[in-house]
Amino acid sequence: MSLLSCKTIEIDPPAPEFKFIEEVSTTEPSFLSIKTELSLKPYLQEADQMLERKFSGDVKQCEGISYKYNFDRDPLVFNFKGSEVLCDIYGKFDLGLSYCPGCHDLFGGPSCVVPRVYASCGIGEPKRRVHISYTSRIIISDNFTLRSQTNLKEFELLDPCKITVFQYDATPTIEKEVRKSLILLEEDIDKQLALAPVRETMTGVWKALQEPILVSPFGYFYLRPSNIGITEFTLSNEGQKAHFTTQLLAQPVFSTNELEQQLANLPKNTPQANASNTSVFNLRTIASFDSINQFLARDFERQQIQINNKKSIYLDKVQVLGPQGERMVLSVAFSGAKNGVLYLVVKPYIDVQQHFRIREIDYELKTHSVLLHSAKWLLNSKLKEKIENSVDVDLSPILNETRAAIERQINGEITPGVWLNGKIEALKVENLLLTSGNLIIDVRLDGQLKLKIN
């Protein structure tokens, strides 16, 4: 998949000025709202295959009615509504009965005083039909397991069984006995639905999102998730799927140097109340001065400055030394009519093309050379202009590669059977900061994310 073929990213002109900070504080947490789809069909099919299909029972007694029944069910039929799974079971039964009006013990054991009267329903004739329905209400627990509470909702004999030979309605008896067996199905359905690997999936997703991504040749991208939650749980008949929103809080960082980080175990399911459905990356980009100097060494082209008709100097090398208050100190090595190192105090900024530039140049000559201190060429406006033009580091590749790294991480199979896909829709520079060793650019990225679990 070519991520660079996506539509053009909106890049707003940066408004903030550079600021020096003693310590790097944390950014505002990023919020990722991930539309998640979980297929329950395999687990419902497994429930149908694992649950008993035949049930039987009997009651034997001397006086009164004795009976024996057999019940065979058809495949389970599942329908989804809201956060409930409706399970319909159709089946057929047969019933054999015998009746004794009274018993005696004349011959050592109870026996009927008259010959028993026998009758049946569904024996030697079409079996009687039964319809049963269950309701399972599903939630996702604090530890990301799928929990359901299944209850028998309806029991209906579609073909009542009335024994006319001794005026006996067997319907209540059948319902009572068959209910005993079917109640056991409630626990079995709950167990099968609990097998849906929500926790295993979230554990894999959580681990994958903590892994750094190499953004060659610039550095490393770290998502650094800190919190995860599931909300808006609903069920859909189409494909028998559960739909919910997976929420992530994170502190994403792009760094030109590899960072140490400690991987965390999957935390509790903690959804965020009143959260947006749009994902917002508050991405902190940390570039060490050493790495900036490497980029400058790679991209810098030697500049010539004509002092007069006979003399010129060459700007050979520019390096960032560090901050001085709200400004930055640069060293500029030069040669030609004069040789040495010029120290500049500048104000850095990022232009609308996402290039790192400088302006408001002041000279600081930390040298013992009297010639340099008195050199009139230092006041040459062309020198300032040349130096300003020479410091031009295109940050777009870093920002675009970082965006592409995020999109690579959010597109594809992140664990077996789990696919994440998304798109970054907007990018905006929020803060520009200096520390004693780094240049920091805070960038906001907006986008959409989806998670599919089979």
C-alpha positions, 0 to 999 in steps of 0.5 A: 500500500502506498501511503504517499498516494493519499490525498494532500495533507493540510499543513497550516502555517505555524503560529507559535514562536520558539521557546526555551524550556529547562525540562521537557514536560509531557504533551497533552495526551493523544486520543485515538477513537477506533471503530472496532468490529468483532465477528461473533459468528464463529463462536455462535456456530461453535455453541450450536455444535457443542450443545446437546441436541437430544434430551430425554427424561422420565417419571415412574410411579405406581399411582397416577401418571408415569411418562417418558419423553424425548426431545430433539432440537434443530440448529440454533438460530441467532438474531442480534438486537441492541446489546442482546443476542436472541436465540431461537430453538425449534424442536420436536418431542414424543411422549409416552404415558401410562395411568393407574388410578390406584395401587396395592401391596398385596403381592409384595410390592406396589402394583396397579389395582387395574390394568394400566392405561397407555397413551402417547403423543408423537409415537407412531405419528409425527412428533409434536413441535416446540419453540424455545427462545433465549435472550443473552445480554452481552457486556465487555468486562473490566478485564476485556472478557465477553460476558453474557447472561442468558435467560429462557425467555419463551417456551411454546408447544406448537402442537399441544399434547392432550390425551383424550382417553383419560382426559389428560393435558400433558402440555404443562408436564412436558413444559416443566420437564423440558424446561429443566433440560433447557435451563442447562443450555443457558450456562453453555451458551454463556460459556461459548460466548465467553470464548470470543478472544476479546482480551487476547486480541486487546493484549496483542493490539496493546503490545503491538502499539508499544513497539517502536517503528524505525523511520529510516533514515530520520529516527524512531516513532513511538505511540506510547499508549497509556490507557485503553477502553471500550464503549458504545457496544452494539450488535448487528445481524449483518455478519453477526458482529459486535461493534464498539469503539476502542479508545486509546490515550497515548503520548506519541513521540518521534525521536531522531535518537532511540529512546528507552521505554518500558513495555506495560501490560494491558491495563483495565478497560477504562472508557473515556466519557463524552469522548470524540469519535475523531482520533487526535495525535499530539505528536512530539518530534524530538530532534537532537542538535547532533542529528540536526547537524547531520542533516545540515552537513548532508544538505548544506551547500557551500556559499560564496560571499563577495566582499569586494572586487578582489576578495570573497569568503566562503561559508563552509559549514553550519552547526547548531551549538545550543540555546541562548535564552529564547534564541539559538547559537550557531557556528559558521566555519568560513574560508577564503579571504578570511578564515575562522569560525563565526558564532551567531545568535539567531531566532529559528522558525519554521516556514509555511513549506515546513523548512527549518530557517533562521532570522534576526541574526546577531554576531558573537565572535568568541575569538582572539582575532583582532582582524575578525573583530574589526572586519568591516565585512561582518556588517555586510548585509549580504553576509546576513542574507547568505547565512539566512539562506544557507540554513534551510533544513526541509522538515517535510520529509521527517513530518511526512515520514512520521505521518507515513510511519503512523499510517503504516502502524495503523494499516494492516494485520497487527496480530493474527486475525486482527486488522487495523486501518486508518488515515491521517487527514490533517497536520498542524504544528502546535509548539516549537521548543528548545532545550539544552540538547534538543529541538522539539516540534509538537504536531497535531494530526487528526484522522480516522481509525478502524479495527477488525477482529475475525 
